[in-house]
Amino acid sequence: MRAADTARASGGARFDLPEVDAFTRPYWDAAAEGRLLIRHCAGCDRAHHYPREFCPHCWSEDVRWRPASGHATLYTWSVVHRNDLPPFGERVPYVAAVVDLAEGPRMMTEVVECEDDTLRIGMGLEVTFRAGVPVFRPRSGAVPPPSSSVPSPSSASKTTS
């Protein structure tokens, strides 16, 4: 039985588990097996995520599920310190994030196995799964990009008029 089905059967509300329907079932079944799928359009040869029955780029209905590499880069994130919905309250603080998948689409997710002060825009991530839900962690051997190209106030040169 899937984690979402178990939670519902036990009567416990879970806000971190998806509502699975016939269309998204292949995605969630693959995730339960540790595989990330995305939709790919044969019409324009582009991938997209959030799963849709048509291509959001060219509107073709010739779209199929395709395995994703599981590699991504961090686009943005926020550290959540308070969330009263189960089970998020037990996880705070956690990192809610948007990542750019190697195949092109952006995806909302969570970054795990990483201290929030080491997060950097553009850092390499890889998919992992928690209770059949894709989340991301720092890629093995990935070197985070510099934290900023703007000099810190202490290192900036002072000018006088």
N, C-alpha and C positions, 0 to 999 in steps of 0.2 A: 504494500500500500504506500502511495506517495506521501511525503511529509504533510502536504496541504490537506490531503484526505484524512490522514491520521488526526491532525489538529482539529479538523471540523467534526470528525466522528467522536472525539473526546469532549466536544462542546467548548473547547478553548478557542477564543478569537485570536487569530494570528494575522497581523497586518504586513508581514514580510513575505508571505507566500501568495503566489498568483492564483487568480481564478482561471482555470484551464478550460478552454473550449475546444471543439473539434479542429478548428483552424490552427491554434497555437500548440496543440498536443505534441506534434513532432518536435518542436523547439524544447518544450519542458521535458519530454521523454529523453531527448538527447542530453539535456543538462543533467538529468538524474543519473545518466551513465558517464558524466564527466566530459561531455562534448559540447562545444559551442557552435550553434548554427546561426546563419544569417540568411536573409532573402537576397537572391541575385536575379537580375532582369536579363533575359536573353535579348530583349529588344534594344537596349542601350548599353548593355554590358556593364551595369553599375550595381553595386551592392547597396542595400539599405537596411536600417534597423530603426525602429520599431517594426515588427512584422506586419505587413499588409498584404492583401490579396491582389494588389496592383502596384506598379512601380510609381513612386511619388515623383520620379524625375521625368518619365516620358508617358506615363499612364498605361503602359502595356500591361496586359494581364498574363503575359508569358514570364512568370516569376516562379522560381523554385527555391527550395531549401538547399543550402550549400555549407559544408564545413568551413568554419573560420579558423584562422591560425591560432587564435587565442592571444596574440600579441597586440599591445595597445600602447599609447602614450597618454600621459595625464594632461588633460586640457584645463580643468579647473576642479576645485574641491572646496568643501566647507567642513569644519569639524563641528559635529553636533554634540552639544553638551546636555541637552534636555529633550526628551521625547517620552511622553507618557503612554504611547500605544505599545501594547505587548507585541513582541518581546524586546522592542528597542530600548526600553527603560533599563533593561539588564545589560545592554551593550554600550551605553554611553561612557565616555565619549567615543564616537565612531566617525569615520570619514566618508561622507557622501560625496560622490565625484561624478564627473563627466569625463569619459575617455574617448580618444580617437582610435578606433580599431584599425589595424594594419590594412584592412580591406577598404577603408574609407569612411564608413558611417561613424557617427558619434553614438555613445551609449551611456545612459545613466546607470550607476553602479555604486559599489562601496569598495574602498581600498582597505585591505586587511594586511596583517603581518608587517606593519610599518609604523614607526613613530611619526606622529604628524609633523614634527619639526624637521623631518628629513624629506618631506614631500617637495617636489619641484615641478613646475610646469615643463612638460616635455620628457619627464622621466619615463623610462621603459617599464612596462607592466606586462604581466601574464595572467591569464585567467586561471582561477581555481574555483571550486564549487563548495557552497555551504548549504546543506539540506536541499540540494538540487537547484540552487539559485547561483548564477554566475556572479562572482565577485573578482576583484583583481588584487594582485600583490606585486611588489617590486620584482622585475625580471631578474632571474639568476645571472649574476655577472654584469648587470647593467650598471653603467656609471651615470649617476644623476648629472644633469647639465648644471652649469653654474647657477647659483641662486638668483643672480641679477646681473645685467650688464651695466646698471647704473651704479656709480661709486657710492659707497656709504658716506654719510656726512663726515665721519672722522678721517676718511681718506681723500675727500675732495679737496682740491687745491683752493686756497682762498685768494681772492683778487681784491685789490683796493683801487679806488678811483683817484 
